[in-house]
Amino acid sequence: SRGTDGRWRSKRPPGPRRGGAPLRPLSRPGTARLHMNTRADIRLDIQGLRALAVLAVIVFHIQADWLPGGFLGVDVFFVVSGFVVSRVILQRGNNFTWLGFYANRLRRIVPAYATMLLVVALLAAVFLIPEDFKRFEKSLRSALLFTSNQHFAMAGDYFAPAVHEWPLLHAWSLAVEMQFYLLLPLILRLTPKRWLSTVLGILCAAGFAI
């Protein structure tokens, strides 16, 4: 019926629908689908592998004799990260955006990483002697640029500090991961699908050979 303000109104009174089922509030289009996809993307087996890899590395650093092969947790973590990132890129297809991908990586990594670098830099400024602090500054610059793996690979000489005296030595693995995030989307998105398996196989073989 038409009301006094000229608008049409339904005669059905508010309340439950036929059969007693309550009315559900309308949601924005795509909200439920997005929620379901988010839940489906969580792989508990992958999270478990990540946790085991991290624990293996921690135990190895605490006492190497407890888990002599614990350093392999780094390799496991790299493999898991490669699987997860490749899956995300390939499943999104045409919905993949470069800006969204890299922004998501930076949001996940940079805040905690920058905080760690700041804390370590403040402690190094207090406790290191000038000569050691100069070495630390070089490693800090490479850590900020995510090139720690190259820096520490070339930093060894007769007068270099012992391995346990490099405060940012652990940053090499994150540098490798960030370089991987930079290159992998280029390979997966720019390589024709019919050549993708061949290209990835050649890269894997080259990696093992090096």
Long-range contacts (C-beta under 8 A, 24 or more apart in sequence): 43-84, 46-80, 46-83, 46-84, 49-76, 49-80, 50-77, 50-80, 52-76, 53-77, 53-80, 74-173, 77-173, 78-173, 78-176, 78-177, 78-180, 81-177, 81-180, 82-180, 82-184, 85-180, 85-181, 85-184, 85-185, 86-184, 86-188, 89-184, 89-185, 89-188, 89-189, 90-188, 96-185, 96-189, 98-185, 101-185, 102-181, 105-178, 105-181, 109-174, 109-178, 113-174, 117-143, 117-144, 117-168, 120-167, 120-168, 123-167, 124-167, 132-161, 132-165, 135-160, 135-161, 136-167, 136-168, 139-166, 139-167, 139-168, 139-169, 139-171, 140-168, 142-171, 142-175, 143-168, 143-171, 143-175, 146-174, 146-175, 146-178, 146-179, 147-175, 148-172, 148-174, 148-175, 149-173, 149-175, 149-176, 149-179, 150-175
